[in-house]
Amino acid sequence: MQKKNQKISVIGVRAYPSEFKGTSGVEVYVDKVLDQVTFKNTQYLLYTKSKYQRLVKKSSKHTVRKVFSLNSKTMESVSYCFLATVLSCIDGSSVIWFQGSGMAMFSFLPKLLGKKIVITVHGFDWERKKWNHIEKRFFYKITQFVLSHANTVTAVSTTMQNRLKDEFKVHAIITTPGVEYKSPTISQKTLKNFNLKPKNFILYVGRIVPEKRIEWLIKVFLSYKKSSSKINNPLKLVIVGSHGNLPEYEKLLKKKFTHTEIIWTGFIENKARDALLSSCKLYVLPSQVEGGNPLSFLEALSYGNNCIVPDKSVTSNFKSFSTVHYFNVDSYTSFKAAFNKIMLKKIPSLIPAEQRKSVTYLKKLYSWEKTYSIFESAFNNTKA
């Protein structure tokens, strides 16, 4: 039965809504969930980072509260988590929804006050390149601790669910992202803005951070261009996204790789982003660490694009898809071989009939409606 005047606190998003420079899949995920999980007499209190949250969205159901965080790679997250969690102890909420185990490092405080703790695991923080050995060990131990006293744990993929069970003996509920299925629409305006032609560019969509290994993609692209220089080859590489809180990495890449056929679009959204996803020749995800299947990958797949993805990060649900090509996540040689195999064989995109079949399969697996119903249960029926 729906509780009256329930408040749910959300901790672990940089800003809300998700249309801001430096956004990640976590912000998009939360944005989409809260767009639909709107119970009667329920208010959502979103604690965001003041350095990212420029404008505050006014809504009768959502309240955004900007939280100060220190300007430091390590202490930014720690200071934000501490202040946000302390505030959640006194904000009148009954449920605290943490985005990631690292963000829940102080969740024992509201737990002691009788509040329910829901943690969604989007990835494992200690696997990210930006942390040193001591920091990685710290995040691993934090995960062990917070998962042991959470009321409900959810995971964004079966891969994450299995790892949580094997490594931490925790049963996580699957709450995968969904896909908003759209008809392929090639926007000539967007393509013209970036001097592109349909099906004549390679596409990466995501944050520009070390664990995404964008340099791998750039290297194989330039190598392919060099090997095919004797023929007319106007192929381009388009990199969509911006840095999270590591601008140095983005600056280093742009300084090192100044090739005229590498296009850095920065952060783009909505129709412009859809236009690039629907008209690219190949979608590539060179990432070392992914908690689940990125939304951009699922969207690219729904448009019938060929996709190159890491074998350990992206789930094996797509083994039967002729357009999904896996590479060994630990091997640059494997990644390069996968790229060249597709480019040299000139593998075509899906024909309309195959695309409809793929979309039907994706809808069955990745539905926001299914995710919404699971969170309804998690927020309203979580055991104390």
Helices and strands as residue ranges (DSSP letters): E 6-11, H 25-36, E 42-49, E 62-67, H 75-89, E 95-99, G 102-104, H 108-112, E 116-121, G 125-127, H 133-149, E 152-155, H 158-168, E 173-174, H 188-193, E 201-205, G 210-212, H 214-227, E 236-240, H 247-256, E 262-266, H 270-279, E 282-284, H 295-302, E 306-310, G 316-318, E 324-327, H 332-345, H 352-365, H 368-381
